[in-house]
């Protein structure tokens, strides 16, 4: 469907004195990925990582310095060939963070506007425009508000209106730039599932930009994690969460405990690592490091088992003392001091242990992940 190949976009340095005269800062530094038909592909990362610049380059709102963007075999941008299709000829649907709703128009007119302003030769007949608008209003559950001024809608309804306006042009690809960021927490959570439902029911192909890890995990078919203009990892949500390709990904997606160590042995898919608090066994690593190699272990808080005594048959077991705890509603986090380390453990809300209590921690070797050092 969409191919983005070696995309580079840079800007003038913020301070020539610090960076040197004429220095350029890379917002996107050679991003490459593919979006498949019918999937919701998410660009995820912190502010300033280049995700919105990448989206705007696909939309035609930014001109990259280098690279190639091809949609269904049609070049939208190709620096080497001198191709840069204007935004209004790319025929993409886009939903902005601010929604950009016309305040002086009704809901119906807001949705019909992209069709009303098409050149006469490409503009559908009035009857077809009305049918298409009514169809997308029904899909987005806004039919009852067609005659209402757009400013009289709630935040969630305005978000759906912006989506309806993008859908009415029947785009091959939808671009969504943090469309839920202006909603309150509860409405935002509800709209995640609403957007995902619409995307699946309509078979939409979409690129979604967000810095919210939970949002990305809930909604995405696949995720590209971006950092400093580069793509660190692309994969399905579960794959990225359970097998992060770097320390940054492990830190940014959820919470993780990091333990430094040196490989003692690596045989038959089982890796034994010496740490400052004893040996840890890891199974199922994608690549086996050599003995003597420095490694970094990543252990998710919810993968640890907290108990008052050693777990029978546990391969990885630590003894420690609870330092503090925090009630999160659906879980309780405990910070446990294990020698010179502090380990965070996430437990069922029914399990809450007093600070100062001696405890044991254990973790399944299959849930210990090796990530590159650095």
DAFENBEL-V554610 format. One line per field, one symbol per residue. ss: DSSP state (a for helix, b for strand, c for the rest). phi: phi as a letter, one per 40 degrees, with the letter a starting at -180 (. if undefined). burial: b if it has 24 or more other ideal C-beta (glycine too) atoms within 12 Angstrom, else e. A space follows every 50 residues. Layout:
# DAFENBEL-V554610
ss = ???
phi = ???
burial = ???
This chain:
# DAFENBEL-V554610
ss = cbbbbbbbbbbbcccaaaaccccbbbbbbbbbbbbccccbbbbbcccccc aaaaaaaaaccccccbbbbbbccbbbbbccccbbccaaacccbbbccccc cccccbaaaaaaaaaacccccccccaaaaaaaaaaaaaacccaaacccba aaccaaaaaaaaaaaaaccccccbbbbcccccccaaaaaaaaaaaaaaaa aacccbbbbbccaaaaaaaccbbbbbbccbbbbbbcaaaaaaccccaaaa aaccccbbbbbbbbbbbccbbbbbbccbbbbbbccccccccccbbbbbbc aaabbbbccccccccbbbbbbbbbbbbccccbbbbbbbccbbbbbbbccc cccccccbbbbbbcaaacbbbccc
phi = .bbbbfcbabbcccacccchdgcbbccbbhcbabbcdgbbbbcbicdgch cccccccccgcbbccahabbbfgbccaacccgcacddcbcfbcbbcccgf ccccbcddcdccddccccddcbcccdccdcccccccccccfbdcbdccdd ccccdccccccccccccccfccabbbbfcbccccdccccccdcccccccc ccgcbabbbabccccccccccabbcbafgbccabicdcccccbccacdcc cccgbacbbcabccaabfgbbbbcbcbhcbbbbgccbcccdgccbbcbbc dcccbbacadcdgccbbbbabccaaacbgcabcbbbcbfcbbbcbbbdcc bbbddgccabbaacdcbbbcbdch
burial = bbbbbbbbbbeeeeeeeeeeeeeebbbbbbbbbebeeebbbbbbbbeebb bbbbbbbbbbbbbbbbbbbbbeeebbbbeeeeebbeeeebbbbbbbbebe bbeebbbbbbbbbbbbeeeeeeeeeeeebeebbeebbebbbbeebbeeeb eebebbbbbbbbbbbbbbbebbbbbbbbbbbbbeeeebeebbebbbebbe ebebbbbbbbbbbbbbbbbbbbbbbbbebbbbbbbebeebbbbbbbbbbb ebbbbbbbbbbbbeebeeeebbbebebebbbbbebeeebeeeeebbbbbb bbbbbbbeeeeeeebbbbbbbbbebeeeeeebbbbbbbeebbbbbbbeee eebeeeeebbbbbbbebbbbbbee
